[in-house]
Amino acid sequence: MRKDVFEVELVLRISPADAAERARDAISDRGSLLDLEGAGDDRGFVVAGIVGAGVGNLNPAVVIVTISASAEGSRLVIRGAAKEGLIKQRAGEKAARRVAAVLASDS
């Protein structure tokens, strides 16, 4: 099976800790958070989860949001990845774009 992997980058004018909390809310509202105990370091945060994507949101996609400090506030890299069957659904891309849209609209 092929993979559909897509990344989008955002810059938000909030602190990295606040951005991490928004990312947790965005992912948990659309799926389930993954426990990444010890993920991230003093330079940033990592938030990950599984959200439904593709046709009818039936294809699970892993979304990972990597957050680091920037001059403007926070730099977020949202990466979506999902397996693709015979019919290309772009589930990884759809999941990453959906989470990014929620994060961008909250700012």
C-alpha positions as CSV (number, residue, x, y, z in Angstrom):
1,M,0.0,0.0,0.0
2,R,1.2,3.5,-0.8
3,K,1.3,6.3,1.7
4,D,-0.1,9.8,1.4
5,V,2.1,12.2,3.3
6,F,1.6,16.0,3.3
7,E,3.0,18.9,5.4
8,V,1.8,22.4,5.9
9,E,3.5,25.2,7.8
10,L,1.8,27.9,9.9
11,V,3.1,30.8,11.9
12,L,0.9,31.9,14.8
13,R,1.3,35.0,17.0
14,I,1.0,33.0,20.3
15,S,3.4,31.3,22.6
16,P,4.5,27.7,21.8
17,A,2.8,26.4,24.9
18,D,-0.5,28.0,23.8
19,A,-0.1,26.7,20.3
20,A,0.5,23.2,21.7
21,E,-2.8,23.5,23.7
22,R,-4.7,24.6,20.6
23,A,-3.2,21.7,18.6
24,R,-4.3,19.2,21.3
25,D,-7.8,20.7,21.2
26,A,-8.0,20.6,17.4
27,I,-6.9,17.0,17.1
28,S,-8.9,15.7,20.1
29,D,-12.1,17.4,18.6
30,R,-11.6,15.5,15.3
31,G,-10.1,12.2,16.6
32,S,-8.0,10.9,19.4
33,L,-4.7,12.2,20.8
34,L,-1.7,9.9,21.0
35,D,0.3,9.9,24.3
36,L,3.8,11.0,23.4
37,E,5.2,11.2,26.9
38,G,8.6,12.9,26.8
39,A,8.0,14.2,23.3
40,G,9.4,17.6,22.6
41,D,12.1,19.4,24.4
42,D,13.0,22.9,25.7
43,R,12.9,24.2,22.1
44,G,9.4,23.1,21.2
45,F,6.4,20.7,21.5
46,V,5.1,17.7,19.6
47,V,1.4,16.9,19.5
48,A,0.1,13.8,17.6
49,G,-3.2,12.0,17.1
50,I,-5.3,9.9,14.8
51,V,-8.1,11.6,12.9
52,G,-10.6,10.3,10.3
53,A,-10.0,11.5,6.7
54,G,-10.8,10.5,3.2
55,V,-14.2,9.5,2.0
56,G,-16.6,9.8,4.9
57,N,-13.7,10.3,7.3
58,L,-13.3,6.5,7.4
59,N,-9.6,6.3,6.6
60,P,-7.4,6.9,9.8
61,A,-4.7,9.4,9.4
62,V,-1.9,10.2,11.8
63,V,-1.4,14.0,12.3
64,I,1.8,15.3,14.0
65,V,2.1,18.9,14.9
66,T,5.7,20.1,15.7
67,I,5.8,23.4,17.4
68,S,8.8,25.7,17.9
69,A,9.4,29.3,18.9
70,S,9.8,31.9,16.1
71,A,10.3,35.6,16.0
72,E,6.5,36.0,15.3
73,G,5.4,33.7,18.1
74,S,5.2,30.0,17.1
75,R,6.0,28.0,14.0
76,L,3.9,24.9,13.5
77,V,4.6,22.1,11.0
78,I,1.5,20.0,10.6
79,R,2.2,16.6,8.9
80,G,-0.6,14.2,7.9
81,A,0.1,10.6,6.8
82,A,-2.3,7.8,5.8
83,K,-2.2,4.6,3.8
84,E,-3.8,4.7,0.4
85,G,-5.7,1.9,-1.2
86,L,-6.5,1.5,-4.9
87,I,-8.6,4.7,-4.9
88,K,-6.4,7.7,-4.0
89,Q,-8.3,9.6,-1.3
90,R,-5.4,12.0,-0.2
91,A,-6.4,11.2,3.4
92,G,-3.0,12.4,4.9
93,E,-3.3,15.7,3.0
94,K,-7.0,16.2,4.0
95,A,-6.3,15.5,7.7
96,A,-3.3,17.9,7.8
97,R,-5.2,20.7,6.0
98,R,-8.2,20.3,8.2
99,V,-6.2,20.6,11.4
100,A,-4.2,23.5,10.0
101,A,-7.4,25.3,9.0
102,V,-8.7,25.0,12.6
103,L,-5.4,26.3,14.0
104,A,-5.3,29.2,11.6
105,S,-8.9,30.2,12.2
106,D,-8.4,30.3,16.0
107,S,-5.6,32.9,15.7
